[in-house]
Amino acid sequence: MTQIRLYLTAEKLEAERIFDLLEREFEDDGLALANMEIDEPRQIYEVSVYAHGDEDAVSDIEARMANRLGSDGFGLEIAREVLPDIDWVAKSLEGLKPVRAGRFLVHGRHDRDAVRANDIAVEIEAGQAFGTGHHGTTAGCLIMLERLIRTRHPANLLDLGTGSGVLAIAAAKLAKCPILATDIDPVATKVAAANARLNGEAGLIRFETTAGLAGRAFIEEGPFDLVVANILARPLMRMAPEIERNLARGGRVVLSGILATQRQMVLAGFRSAGLYHRETIWRDEWVTMYLDRG
């Protein structure tokens, strides 16, 4: 499927405001966004939205961008770039080295020989889904999961926004408990299920395509001893009451996909839902946080 990059350029502070507006606009659409510096001396940034589908679908996304930015006083021109028809995830994984996060080793097929005797190895095949372990949010979750599972073995677990399935697979290898893994993107759940089979953990993990925490799967599998949600700050805040309602007595929550600058905002949202901060892992500009009811 052809992918189109819709982008515009602005100075640093203006680009940050634009990115924030577009993140809010498309947070429920599963679209990838980026804000990258392209001219360091002048502090010029390029804000991109990656769209795919037919011309009508891309034009609709472009119109929503223009309407959202126009309503907030931005009159910048939106440019288009047709991206080459390449499996970028597969191509990038070819050059990625294995990642260690605690005892976990996340690797591709080409690095199986990097696995050591005491490693908990998770092999991830290239696919159109987020989560290879290289991003600070995924690595932070792996470290936090190991700590929490080692201190108290969960009876069951929810991986909310599973992406490639790396967190669900890692938890299954360590906790050996039933896991519900969900994602809004059907491609992600398909890729994640394939990765679970590759790692021999398909029997423990139930994959479902769903938005939020409403649906039969949550009733059948919950409430959950441990919930991990590596998504984005604002969707997490919006789902805080639902996460709390799906938490078993004495349950624990791991949150990530959160910039360090958003940390207090997210914690405030979860405090309102009755969940309180216990620990934070900082990796680059990202944080992973552990909360419980106190």
Rosetta blueprint (number, residue, H / E / L):
1 M L
2 T L
3 Q E
4 I E
5 R E
6 L E
7 Y E
8 L E
9 T E
10 A E
11 E E
12 K H
13 L H
14 E H
15 A H
16 E H
17 R H
18 I H
19 F H
20 D H
21 L H
22 L H
23 E H
24 R H
25 E H
26 F H
27 E L
28 D L
29 D L
30 G L
31 L L
32 A E
33 L E
34 A E
35 N E
36 M E
37 E E
38 I E
39 D E
40 E L
41 P L
42 R L
43 Q L
44 I E
45 Y E
46 E E
47 V E
48 S E
49 V E
50 Y E
51 A E
52 H E
53 G L
54 D L
55 E H
56 D H
57 A H
58 V H
59 S H
60 D H
61 I H
62 E H
63 A H
64 R H
65 M H
66 A H
67 N H
68 R H
69 L H
70 G H
71 S H
72 D L
73 G L
74 F L
75 G L
76 L L
77 E L
78 I L
79 A E
80 R E
81 E E
82 V E
83 L E
84 P L
85 D L
86 I L
87 D L
88 W H
89 V H
90 A H
91 K H
92 S H
93 L H
94 E H
95 G H
96 L L
97 K L
98 P L
99 V E
100 R E
101 A E
102 G L
103 R L
104 F E
105 L E
106 V E
107 H E
108 G L
109 R H
110 H H
111 D H
112 R H
113 D H
114 A H
115 V L
116 R L
117 A L
118 N L
119 D L
120 I E
121 A E
122 V E
123 E E
124 I L
125 E L
126 A L
127 G L
128 Q L
129 A L
130 F L
131 G L
132 T L
133 G L
134 H L
135 H L
136 G H
137 T H
138 T H
139 A H
140 G H
141 C H
142 L H
143 I H
144 M H
145 L H
146 E H
147 R H
148 L H
149 I H
150 R H
151 T H
152 R L
153 H L
154 P L
155 A L
156 N L
157 L E
158 L E
159 D E
160 L E
161 G L
162 T L
163 G L
164 S L
165 G L
166 V H
167 L H
168 A H
169 I H
170 A H
171 A H
172 A H
173 K H
174 L H
175 A H
176 K L
177 C L
178 P L
179 I E
180 L E
181 A E
182 T E
183 D E
184 I L
185 D L
186 P H
187 V H
188 A H
189 T H
190 K H
191 V H
192 A H
193 A H
194 A H
195 N H
196 A H
197 R H
198 L H
199 N L
200 G L
201 E L
202 A L
203 G L
204 L L
205 I E
206 R E
207 F E
208 E E
209 T E
210 T L
211 A L
212 G L
213 L L
214 A L
215 G L
216 R H
217 A H
218 F H
219 I H
220 E H
221 E H
222 G L
223 P L
224 F E
225 D E
226 L E
227 V E
228 V E
229 A E
230 N E
231 I L
232 L L
233 A H
234 R H
235 P H
236 L H
237 M H
238 R H
239 M H
240 A H
241 P H
242 E H
243 I H
244 E H
245 R H
246 N L
247 L E
248 A E
249 R E
250 G E
251 G E
252 R E
253 V E
254 V E
255 L E
256 S E
257 G E
258 I E
259 L E
260 A H
261 T H
262 Q H
263 R H
264 Q H
265 M H
266 V H
267 L H
268 A H
269 G H
270 F H
271 R H
272 S H
273 A L
274 G L
275 L L
276 Y E
277 H E
278 R E
279 E E
280 T E
281 I E
282 W E
283 R E
284 D L
285 E L
286 W E
287 V E
288 T E
289 M E
290 Y E
291 L E
292 D E
293 R L
294 G L
